[in-house]
Amino acid sequence: MPSSTKPWIVITGCSSGIGLACAKRFVTEGHPVIGTFRDMQRAREIENELGDNFLGVHLEITKEPSIAQAVKEIERLIKDYGGLLGGIVNNSGVAIGGPLKYIPMDELRYQFEVNVFGLISFTQKLLPLLERGPAERKRRVINMSSVSGKISNPFLGPYAGSKHALEALSDALRLELSIHNVKVILIEPGPIQTPIWDKSIAVQEQYLHTEYAPYLRAVNHLIGVLKKNAIGPEKVANKVYVSWKKKSPKGRYLVTRQALFTGLFIRFAPDGVKDWLNKRTLRKVPQP
Ligand SMILES: NC(=O)c1ccc[n+]([C@@H]2O[C@H](COP(=O)([O-])OP(=O)(O)OC[C@H]3O[C@@H](n4cnc5c(N)ncnc54)[C@H](OP(=O)(O)O)[C@@H]3O)[C@@H](O)[C@H]2O)c1
């Protein structure tokens, strides 16, 4: 049974990676945390690992009835155990890649359903709970974007499109929710060691019979290099926690050196230079 006077934090996608690291961090800092899962067996494992201050709730973010049920369950848990909701960490995400010439529309839609529409729908339904209590208390919506919310690379169009959309929606939401003293924060990590990489490469393999095969191999090779040099998800969890705690958080935080470099590069480099660099990457085709 959660026992804390600190505000509750809801985190989506706690089965692995960044969501799990965020859950661990907030629990370590003494917050009661509700994490969402698609696999409730995994939820029970994480509950056992993290102890009384962590509770798992089922959420399939692409399904409205599941969102409604999860929000109902979250409301019930917070009412039963007492306290107020202090933050929503919208972390759930998938990374779908592939050439836009061939990507099936249902896959492109699914990318946006998870990373954009589901996220906004879940947030909308939790906002009344976040807005409860004294106006001056801390209320945060923390959206897990990516450096792909700033730059769009070949064969990562679906993912980059969803994160660019999330950036635009979050900017609008930040201004709109300022009248309720809710701060909306974007976290923009570079490469982080999580299972998302392997899932993404697996999706791209279906295009290896097209004219893009050698280029996809080059991109997958590059993903392998980035993955090897990626840092642990704890660094992102730290940024999420620190941004939650700050009295006046910024609108967005880049995480990792690679992301900081990309952020600077995008700000100053003209499109021609960005394209030239991307095309150079595509030329480096490792022989099968
Ligand atoms: N890893 C990176 O390099 C990196 C960099 C920048 C940003 N990000 C962002 O960080 C976030 C977390 O990703 P991660 O890298 O930690 O990957 P991950 O370990 O694969 O975690 C993704 C989480 O999202 C959940 N999820 C996926 N589809 C869902 C759905 N339809 N409904 C509900 N939950 C769903 C997954 O649950 P299941 O286990 O059930 O699939 C999992 O818990 C994502 O938004 C990602 O875009 C990652």
The ligand as a MOL file (V3000), in Angstrom:
LIG
                    3D

  0  0  0     0  0            999 V3000
M  V30 BEGIN CTAB
M  V30 COUNTS 48 52 0 0 0
M  V30 BEGIN ATOM
M  V30 1 N 15.5950 4.6840 -26.8190 0
M  V30 2 C 15.8930 5.8300 -27.4230 0
M  V30 3 O 16.9840 5.9930 -28.0050 0
M  V30 4 C 14.9120 6.9710 -27.3750 0
M  V30 5 C 15.3800 8.2290 -27.7930 0
M  V30 6 C 14.4890 9.2930 -27.7870 0
M  V30 7 C 13.1870 9.1060 -27.3700 0
M  V30 8 N 12.7440 7.8780 -26.9770 0 CHG=1
M  V30 9 C 11.3530 7.7570 -26.5550 0
M  V30 10 O 11.2860 7.2080 -25.2560 0
M  V30 11 C 10.0120 6.5870 -25.0750 0
M  V30 12 C 10.2340 5.2080 -24.4300 0
M  V30 13 O 10.9190 4.3750 -25.3320 0
M  V30 14 P 12.0720 3.3590 -24.9110 0
M  V30 15 O 13.2520 3.7080 -25.7120 0
M  V30 16 O 12.1720 3.2840 -23.4440 0 CHG=-1
M  V30 17 O 11.4890 2.0180 -25.5680 0
M  V30 18 P 10.8010 0.7220 -24.9370 0
M  V30 19 O 11.6910 0.1410 -23.8940 0
M  V30 20 O 10.4140 -0.0970 -26.1010 0
M  V30 21 O 9.5070 1.2990 -24.1800 0
M  V30 22 C 8.3400 1.6650 -24.8640 0
M  V30 23 C 7.1770 1.5420 -23.9030 0
M  V30 24 O 5.9850 1.9670 -24.5770 0
M  V30 25 C 4.9950 0.9640 -24.4190 0
M  V30 26 N 4.0510 0.9230 -25.5410 0
M  V30 27 C 4.3290 0.6670 -26.8390 0
M  V30 28 N 3.1990 0.6110 -27.5520 0
M  V30 29 C 2.1760 0.8420 -26.6930 0
M  V30 30 C 0.7660 0.8790 -26.8240 0
M  V30 31 N 0.1630 0.6820 -27.9980 0
M  V30 32 N 0.0150 1.1120 -25.7140 0
M  V30 33 C 0.6050 1.3000 -24.5110 0
M  V30 34 N 1.9290 1.2480 -24.3110 0
M  V30 35 C 2.7130 1.0260 -25.3980 0
M  V30 36 C 5.7960 -0.3430 -24.3640 0
M  V30 37 O 4.9910 -1.3720 -23.8150 0
M  V30 38 P 5.1390 -2.9100 -24.3130 0
M  V30 39 O 6.2770 -3.4980 -23.5210 0
M  V30 40 O 3.8210 -3.5040 -23.9900 0
M  V30 41 O 5.4160 -2.8710 -25.7930 0
M  V30 42 C 6.9470 0.0930 -23.4680 0
M  V30 43 O 6.5770 0.0310 -22.1190 0
M  V30 44 C 9.3570 6.5250 -26.4480 0
M  V30 45 O 8.3830 7.5490 -26.5430 0
M  V30 46 C 10.5100 6.8120 -27.4000 0
M  V30 47 O 10.0820 7.4050 -28.5820 0
M  V30 48 C 13.5960 6.8010 -26.9760 0
M  V30 END ATOM
M  V30 BEGIN BOND
M  V30 1 1 1 2
M  V30 2 2 2 3
M  V30 3 1 2 4
M  V30 4 1 4 5
M  V30 5 2 4 48
M  V30 6 2 5 6
M  V30 7 1 6 7
M  V30 8 2 7 8
M  V30 9 1 8 9
M  V30 10 1 8 48
M  V30 11 1 9 10
M  V30 12 1 9 46
M  V30 13 1 10 11
M  V30 14 1 11 12
M  V30 15 1 11 44
M  V30 16 1 12 13
M  V30 17 1 13 14
M  V30 18 2 14 15
M  V30 19 1 14 16
M  V30 20 1 14 17
M  V30 21 1 17 18
M  V30 22 2 18 19
M  V30 23 1 18 20
M  V30 24 1 18 21
M  V30 25 1 21 22
M  V30 26 1 22 23
M  V30 27 1 23 24
M  V30 28 1 23 42
M  V30 29 1 24 25
M  V30 30 1 25 26
M  V30 31 1 25 36
M  V30 32 1 26 27
M  V30 33 1 26 35
M  V30 34 2 27 28
M  V30 35 1 28 29
M  V30 36 1 29 30
M  V30 37 2 29 35
M  V30 38 1 30 31
M  V30 39 2 30 32
M  V30 40 1 32 33
M  V30 41 2 33 34
M  V30 42 1 34 35
M  V30 43 1 36 37
M  V30 44 1 36 42
M  V30 45 1 37 38
M  V30 46 2 38 39
M  V30 47 1 38 40
M  V30 48 1 38 41
M  V30 49 1 42 43
M  V30 50 1 44 45
M  V30 51 1 44 46
M  V30 52 1 46 47
M  V30 END BOND
M  V30 END CTAB
M  END
